[in-house]
Amino acid sequence: MDESLLRKFHKELSAGTVSLALLAVVAASLEPMYGYQIAKRLEQLGDGVLAGKQSALYPVLRNLEGAGLLESFVEPSMSGPPRRYYRATATGREALTDWSAAWRATRDSLDAVLKDADA
């Protein structure tokens, strides 16, 4: 197995799904979350598969905020620099519903294709 091909495939796959995963984690939270919390939650929920560099999350969070899907605010922290907290907007929750449906349709179609390939 060519490890570089597998890494490239995983990177491409992650690029298309990280926005959905981040939006889902933030929308599911009852309280606003900051970057480290979001990264840890992704790690827990995804059994490590969705774990990545925490610094890679921030550009995606900014893009989601720029699209009006998340909103943020900064609060001082007792244990370090101020933290930026994120929460989903109403538009973000609507987008999550649409994106989740699109993901499930894509997953189901791909599973059907892979099932035939494995037979």
N, C-alpha and C positions, 0 to 999 in steps of 0.2 A: 504494500500500500504506500502510495506517495503521500507522505505527511504534508508536504507543501500544498498539494491539491486539496487535501482535507481541510487544512487551515484556511485556504482561500474560500472554499465552499462555506465553511462555518462563518467566516467573516461576512460574506455576501448574505447569508441567511439571517444573521444577526442584524445587519443593517436594515433589513426590511421589517423586522419584528420588534426592535427595541422601543420604538415609539408606542406601539400597541401595549407592550409590557409595562412601560413606565406609566402610561395613562391609566392602565388598569390598576396598578398598585396604588397610585395616588387617589384615584376615584374610590377605591374600596376602603380607604382609611377614613375613620370618623374624625380624625384630627389632621391638620396640616402636617406635612412631613418635610424634613430637610434631606439634603442629598445623601448623607451617610445612612440615614434610616431607610431611604428608598433602596439604596444599594444592598443593604443587609436583608431587607424584605425580599428583594428579587432573588438573592442568594438562597434564602430559606425556601421560598415557594418553588423555585426552579431546580431544587436539588443541586445547585451549583452550576447547572447548564447555562442559566441566564446571567451568571456572575461575570463581571468584566471589570475593567478598570473604572474606578469611581469617577475619575476625571473625564472619562468618555461620556458619562451620563449628563454632564452639565450642558454641553451644546444641544443635546436632544431636549432637555428640559427648557432651555431658552427658546428653541424652535417651537415647542408646544405652547409656550407662553406667548410667543410672537403670533401664533395662529389663533390665539384667544381660547385655547383649550385648557390652559392652566393659568392661574394667577399666583403671584408670589408677594411676600412681604419679608422684611428683614427684622430680626429681633436680636438683642444682645444675648450672649451666651455666658453662663457662669463659668464654663470650663474652657473658653477660648475665644476666637474671633466671633463676630456676629454671624448668625445663621440665616440663610434664606429658606423660608418655608413655602411649600407649594400645596395648592389644593385645586381640584378640578372645578371648572366653571360649568354652568348649565350646558353651554355649547360643547364643552369637553365630554360631558356625560352622554350627550346625543351622539357625538363622534365615536365614542367608545362602543355604543350599541351598534352603529353602522360598521365600524372596523371589526368588531368581534364577529358579526355575521359574515363579513367578507373573509375573515381568517378561517372560520369554520367551513365555509364553502370551498375555499382553496385547499384546506387540509383534507376534506372529504374527497375532493377530486384527485388530489395527489395520492391519497391512500389507495384509491381505486386503480390508478395507473401503476403504483408500486406493487399492488397485489397481483396484477397481471404479469408484471415483470418477474416476480418471485416464483410464479407458478411453473 
